[in-house]
Amino acid sequence: MKIDAYLHAALLLKGADKEITKDSLIAVLKAAGAPVEEAKAQVLAEAVKGVNFEELLKAAAMPVAAAPAAAAPAEHKKEEKKEDPAKAEAAAAEGLSSLFG
């Protein structure tokens, strides 16, 4: 999966509290040594106007945060299945005694 340098440039600018414009995107891309297409920078700058990045990032992170919570009950069930060590040892001894009569 190729990571889009233009989107990263936009996130970097947003994180630095800078305006996301065609020129600022081009400057970040050039500083990173990435290839620059002015038309693509212009389209992205227009597309992100008015976008609430904080809400967008929260929404994108929610499925990831929900996954560990869903796994927690399965771990709990594993703990419930633990055998008493004394019972396990008795069963093992019984199995050995049947082998050697």
WOWOQUI-V137524 format. One line per field, one symbol per residue. burial: I if it has 24 or more other ideal C-beta (glycine too) atoms within 12 Angstrom, else O. A space follows every 50 residues. Layout:
# WOWOQUI-V137524
burial: ???
This chain:
# WOWOQUI-V137524
burial: OOOOIIIOIIIOIIOOOOOIOIOIIIOIIOOOOOOOOOOOIOOIIOOIOO OOOOOOOOOOOOOOOOOOOOOOOOOOOOOOOOOOOOOOOOOOOOOOOOOO O
